[in-house]
Amino acid sequence: MKKWNLIVDVEKCNGCFNCFLACKDEHVGNDFPGYAAEQPLHGHRWIDIRTFERGQVPMVDVSYLPTMCNQCDDAPCVRAGQGAVRKREDGIVLIDPDRARDRKELVDACPYGAVWWNEEKRLPQAWYFDAHLLDRGWKEPRCVQACGIGAMRSLQVEDTEMQRIVDAEELQVLHPEYGTRPRVYYKNLYHVTRCFIGGTVISQAGGVKDCISGATVVLHRGERRVAEARTDAFGEFRIDRLEPGSGSHTLEIAAPGHARELRAVELGSSIYLGTITLRPPAR
């Protein structure tokens, strides 16, 4: 059977909050019997936008991560709900607005923090893929419709087809170690989970400094060659998708007509090494 999935491209998301606002517009003040009670005006973020910063001035990378109910195939909230939360055949997770009343423990059942407590209604609530719209023939939830830059895609496909897309686009899920089998996937998640090493390479000869374009920058860890990059027209380089906290590395910088430079780097989080000066080889 075809099931619903959501793909979020972290690299495209610019933090405009349109998805957040579309969710608010759809659910605040609106009651959908059988699906959800109305969302409170304040306090709930069924779709939440988290901000992440990497690097150091002047090389800083700011990324935005939309998070929501992951529509897990092995959802802890479904197990804890004992009938108050159900997993539909199309993959969507629904918290029953009648059966879940006074079940505050369901908020804590979600390891992602995606279930919110409505104190006035005495209800746990979460984003449910706007199933009330899909059941009426809509082709996508409001958040996808509202995303003007295409950072969100919803797909209703067979599991085998979804796995093919996951492999082809190198998609990931949040916290795979939880074992919940989410149906919300992320593209370019390395902007949040990985770190980078960057710097600026210049030459200095005869009292003149200039950017070096096309210099080769190689990162080593022990005897292993980890990654390679080339400097751009401004002499800048960035080696990304590195494991945070991976310890001691050696950076080798080389350019024609210049002496090779070696730098020891201790990699904790993303780092900008500043200006690296290459000089003519010693005679």
C-alpha positions as CSV (number, residue, x, y, z in Angstrom):
1,M,0.0,0.0,0.0
2,K,1.2,3.5,-0.7
3,K,2.1,5.5,2.4
4,W,2.8,9.2,3.1
5,N,6.3,10.5,3.5
6,L,7.8,13.9,4.0
7,I,11.2,15.1,2.7
8,V,12.8,18.2,4.1
9,D,15.9,19.7,2.3
10,V,17.9,21.5,5.0
11,E,20.1,23.1,2.4
12,K,17.1,24.8,0.8
13,C,15.3,25.9,4.0
14,N,15.9,29.6,4.6
15,G,13.9,29.9,7.9
16,C,11.0,31.9,6.5
17,F,8.6,30.1,8.9
18,N,5.9,29.8,6.2
19,C,5.3,26.1,7.1
20,F,5.0,27.1,10.8
21,L,2.5,29.8,9.9
22,A,0.5,27.6,7.5
23,C,0.1,25.0,10.3
24,K,-1.1,27.7,12.7
25,D,-3.5,29.1,10.1
26,E,-5.0,25.6,9.6
27,H,-5.3,24.5,13.2
28,V,-5.6,27.6,15.5
29,G,-9.3,28.1,16.1
30,N,-10.3,25.2,13.9
31,D,-11.7,21.9,15.3
32,F,-11.5,18.8,13.1
33,P,-13.6,16.1,14.7
34,G,-12.0,12.7,14.5
35,Y,-8.6,14.2,13.7
36,A,-7.7,17.0,16.2
37,A,-9.1,19.6,18.5
38,E,-8.0,23.2,17.7
39,Q,-4.4,24.2,18.4
40,P,-3.8,26.9,21.1
41,L,-2.9,30.3,19.8
42,H,0.3,30.4,21.9
43,G,2.8,27.8,23.1
44,H,2.4,25.0,20.5
45,R,4.8,24.5,17.6
46,W,3.5,21.5,15.8
47,I,6.0,22.4,13.1
48,D,9.0,23.9,14.8
49,I,12.0,25.6,13.1
50,R,15.3,25.1,14.9
51,T,18.3,27.2,14.1
52,F,21.9,25.8,13.9
53,E,25.1,27.8,13.5
54,R,28.5,26.4,12.4
55,G,31.9,27.9,12.0
56,Q,33.5,31.2,13.1
57,V,33.5,34.7,11.6
58,P,33.9,35.3,8.7
59,M,33.0,31.7,7.7
60,V,29.7,31.0,9.3
61,D,27.0,28.6,8.2
62,V,23.4,29.1,9.5
63,S,20.9,26.3,8.8
64,Y,17.3,25.8,9.7
65,L,15.8,22.5,10.6
66,P,12.0,22.1,10.4
67,T,10.9,19.4,12.9
68,M,7.5,17.8,13.5
69,C,5.8,14.5,14.3
70,N,7.9,11.9,12.4
71,Q,5.0,9.7,11.6
72,C,7.0,6.7,12.9
73,D,6.2,3.2,11.8
74,D,7.3,2.0,15.3
75,A,5.9,4.9,17.2
76,P,6.4,5.0,21.0
77,C,3.3,7.1,21.3
78,V,1.2,4.4,19.6
79,R,2.4,1.8,22.0
80,A,1.9,4.0,25.1
81,G,-1.5,5.2,23.9
82,Q,-3.2,1.8,24.1
83,G,-5.8,2.8,21.5
84,A,-5.6,6.6,22.1
85,V,-3.0,6.9,19.3
86,R,-3.2,4.9,16.0
87,K,-1.1,4.4,13.0
88,R,-3.2,4.5,9.8
89,E,-2.6,2.2,6.9
90,D,-1.4,5.2,4.8
91,G,1.4,5.8,7.4
92,I,-0.1,8.7,9.2
93,V,-0.1,8.8,13.1
94,L,-3.3,10.2,14.7
95,I,-3.8,11.1,18.3
96,D,-7.5,10.6,18.9
97,P,-8.9,13.8,20.4
98,D,-11.5,11.9,22.4
99,R,-9.6,8.8,23.6
100,A,-6.4,10.8,24.5
101,R,-8.1,13.2,26.8
102,D,-6.2,13.6,30.1
103,R,-3.3,11.4,28.8
104,K,-0.5,13.8,29.5
105,E,2.0,10.9,29.7
106,L,1.8,10.7,25.9
107,V,3.8,13.9,25.6
108,D,6.8,12.2,27.3
109,A,6.3,9.1,25.1
110,C,7.7,10.9,22.1
111,P,11.5,10.9,22.1
112,Y,11.6,13.7,19.6
113,G,9.6,16.2,21.7
114,A,7.0,16.5,18.9
115,V,3.9,16.0,21.1
116,W,2.5,19.1,22.8
117,W,0.1,19.4,25.8
118,N,-3.0,21.4,25.4
119,E,-3.8,22.4,29.0
120,E,-7.2,23.9,28.1
121,K,-8.4,20.9,26.2
122,R,-6.5,18.4,28.4
123,L,-5.1,16.8,25.3
124,P,-1.8,15.8,23.8
125,Q,-1.5,17.1,20.2
126,A,0.9,16.8,17.3
127,W,1.1,17.5,13.6
128,Y,-0.7,14.7,11.8
129,F,0.2,15.4,8.1
130,D,-3.1,17.4,7.7
131,A,-4.8,14.1,7.2
132,H,-8.2,15.9,7.2
133,L,-7.2,17.6,4.0
134,L,-5.6,14.6,2.3
135,D,-8.8,12.6,3.0
136,R,-10.7,15.2,1.1
137,G,-8.5,14.9,-1.9
138,W,-5.6,17.3,-1.2
139,K,-2.3,16.2,-2.8
140,E,-0.1,17.7,0.0
141,P,-0.3,19.1,3.5
142,R,-0.5,22.8,4.1
143,C,3.2,23.1,5.1
144,V,4.3,21.7,1.7
145,Q,1.9,24.0,-0.2
146,A,3.2,27.0,1.7
147,C,6.9,26.3,1.1
148,G,7.8,28.7,-1.8
149,I,11.3,27.4,-2.3
150,G,10.6,23.7,-2.5
151,A,12.4,22.7,0.7
152,M,9.5,20.3,1.6
153,R,8.1,17.5,-0.5
154,S,5.3,15.0,0.4
155,L,5.1,11.7,-1.4
156,Q,2.6,8.9,-1.2
157,V,4.4,5.9,-2.5
158,E,5.1,2.2,-1.8
159,D,7.8,1.4,0.7
160,T,10.0,-0.1,-2.0
161,E,9.8,3.1,-4.0
162,M,10.5,5.3,-0.9
163,Q,13.6,3.2,-0.1
164,R,14.8,3.7,-3.7
165,I,14.4,7.5,-3.2
166,V,16.2,7.4,0.2
167,D,19.2,5.6,-1.4
168,A,19.3,7.8,-4.5
169,E,19.0,11.1,-2.6
170,E,21.0,10.0,0.4
171,L,18.2,10.9,2.8
172,Q,18.5,10.5,6.5
173,V,16.2,10.5,9.5
174,L,16.6,12.2,12.9
175,H,18.0,10.0,15.6
176,P,18.1,6.7,13.8
177,E,19.4,5.2,17.1
178,Y,15.8,5.5,18.5
179,G,14.7,2.7,16.2
180,T,11.3,4.3,15.6
181,R,11.4,4.1,11.7
182,P,10.3,7.7,10.9
183,R,8.6,8.7,7.7
184,V,10.0,12.3,7.8
185,Y,13.3,12.3,5.9
186,Y,16.0,14.9,5.6
187,K,18.3,15.8,2.7
188,N,21.6,17.5,3.4
189,L,21.3,16.9,7.1
190,Y,25.1,17.3,7.4
191,H,24.5,21.0,7.8
192,V,23.2,20.2,11.3
193,T,25.0,16.9,12.2
194,R,28.5,17.4,10.7
195,C,31.2,20.1,10.9
196,F,33.7,21.7,8.6
197,I,37.2,23.1,8.4
198,G,37.7,26.3,6.5
199,G,40.4,28.9,5.8
200,T,41.8,31.5,3.4
201,V,45.1,30.8,1.5
202,I,47.2,33.7,0.3
203,S,50.7,34.2,-1.1
204,Q,53.3,36.6,0.1
205,A,56.3,37.5,-2.0
206,G,58.3,40.8,-2.2
207,G,56.0,42.5,0.3
208,V,52.9,41.7,-1.9
209,K,50.0,39.6,-0.6
210,D,47.4,38.0,-2.9
211,C,44.7,35.3,-2.8
212,I,45.7,31.9,-4.2
213,S,43.0,30.4,-6.4
214,G,43.2,26.6,-7.1
215,A,45.5,25.7,-4.2
216,T,45.1,22.1,-3.1
217,V,44.1,21.5,0.5
218,V,44.2,17.9,1.7
219,L,43.0,16.8,5.2
220,H,44.7,13.8,6.8
221,R,44.0,11.8,9.9
222,G,47.0,9.8,10.8
223,E,48.0,7.9,7.6
224,R,44.5,8.2,6.1
225,R,43.5,10.8,3.5
226,V,40.1,12.1,4.7
227,A,39.2,14.7,2.1
228,E,40.4,17.2,-0.5
229,A,39.4,20.7,-1.6
230,R,40.6,23.5,-3.8
231,T,40.6,27.2,-2.9
232,D,38.2,29.5,-4.8
233,A,38.9,32.9,-6.5
234,F,39.1,34.5,-3.0
235,G,41.5,31.9,-1.7
236,E,38.9,30.3,0.5
237,F,38.4,26.6,1.1
238,R,36.0,24.5,3.1
239,I,36.1,20.8,3.8
240,D,32.7,19.7,5.1
241,R,30.8,16.6,6.3
242,L,33.4,15.9,9.0
243,E,32.7,14.0,12.2
244,P,32.4,16.4,15.1
245,G,34.9,15.6,17.9
246,S,37.0,13.4,15.7
247,G,40.3,14.8,17.1
248,S,43.7,15.4,15.6
249,H,44.1,16.0,11.9
250,T,46.8,17.4,9.6
251,L,46.0,19.9,6.9
252,E,48.4,20.0,3.9
253,I,48.2,23.1,1.6
254,A,50.1,23.2,-1.7
255,A,50.1,25.5,-4.7
256,P,52.5,25.7,-7.7
257,G,55.5,28.0,-7.1
258,H,55.0,27.9,-3.3
259,A,56.4,25.9,-0.4
260,R,54.0,23.3,1.0
261,E,52.4,24.2,4.4
262,L,51.3,21.8,7.1
263,R,48.9,22.7,9.9
264,A,47.8,20.6,12.9
265,V,44.1,20.8,13.5
266,E,42.1,19.6,16.5
267,L,38.6,19.0,15.3
268,G,35.9,19.5,17.9
269,S,33.3,21.5,16.1
270,S,33.4,23.6,12.8
271,I,36.5,25.8,12.7
272,Y,37.8,28.7,10.6
273,L,41.6,28.6,10.6
274,G,42.1,32.2,9.4
275,T,44.6,33.2,6.8
276,I,47.3,30.7,5.8
277,T,50.2,32.3,4.0
278,L,52.2,30.3,1.4
279,R,55.7,31.6,0.6
280,P,58.1,30.9,-2.2
281,P,60.2,27.7,-1.7
282,A,63.5,28.2,0.1
283,R,66.5,28.4,-2.2
